[in-house]
Amino acid sequence: MFNKPSLKQLSSIPKIGKQDGEHTSETIIHAHIFGGSTDIYISEYDGADLLFGFTILNGDIDNAEWGYSSFQELCNVKLGYFELEWDIHWTPTKVKDIPNIVEAGGCW
């Protein structure tokens, strides 16, 4: 992964289960990973490897979904000559304010 996050950046993401029970539109996305037309929006992290968030693979909004991803596996993904990239400019944002997630039906 290009621009791997620091431990401080990772530790700022709430633990898995911390946002459970909140209305999905109010869930905070704390990190964004992208590459090509793939977007992974991270809302929670287990502190070791497991991330939870909303993933849109290759721009396919019809099959986008909430789920778990392995941070280590994402670090090794190659998109042709490119790697996934940690969005160093991301600001924590509510799901309802992220057009890609809303358009893909990940906000209710």
Secondary structure, DSSP 8 states (H G I E B T S, - for coil): -BT---HHHHHTS-BTTTTTTS-GGG-EE-EEEEETTEEEEEEEE-SSSEEEEEEE-TT-GGG-EEEEEEHHHHHT-EETTEE-EE-TT---EEGGG-HHHHHTT---
